[in-house]
């Protein structure tokens, strides 16, 4: 399987969504879709693609006055088209991870254009995730529970996983054993008691979980003191 990846997430970080109009929000999504497609520039020369398919790719990455120029119809199809082209090029179905899918919805609600963004994202995800023969599977992360979001109405085969799912309760941070091993690898085992006291902050079902960011920063500070 070939992953359809992104640098950080498919959507811009939350500050970009603060106090902006729908047209600006839509362009942020357009720009990110174009930038993501641009990472696969080899598709424009791929001998596995037809001329029409190469033209579809160019429609996603095309610029006008330095800005991505795809209209809303092309934008809605952009992830679907890109996954199809990658499938054709590699001969393997794609995996599409979409991080923080709910950020645009939350910011749109706060700024008064929720319905417009719901319509846009429903179309975008509907094309990419519902009737896409080039898709192996997709992974979406966010704070809003998927089953209660109207953008997924009509979708099939969703599995919603959270910190309350026992098989995955170790997937949302560092476990105690992982922290001990990390400290041991850096010869900081004697610092385990304070790491346990300071950063053992979550209890998910049957597991105590540490915040990875805090533990890594602490280890980094210890390395800097050597």
Secondary structure by P-SEA (a helix, b strand, c coil): cccccccccccccccccccccaaaaaaaaaaaaaaaaaaaccccccccccaaaaaaaaaaaccccccccccaaaaaaaaaaaaaaaaaaccbbbbbbbcccaaaaaaaaaacaaaaaaaaaaaaaaacccccccccccccccccccccccccccccbbbbbccccccccccccccaaaaaaaaaaaccccaaaaaaaccccccccccccccaaaaaaaaaaaaaac
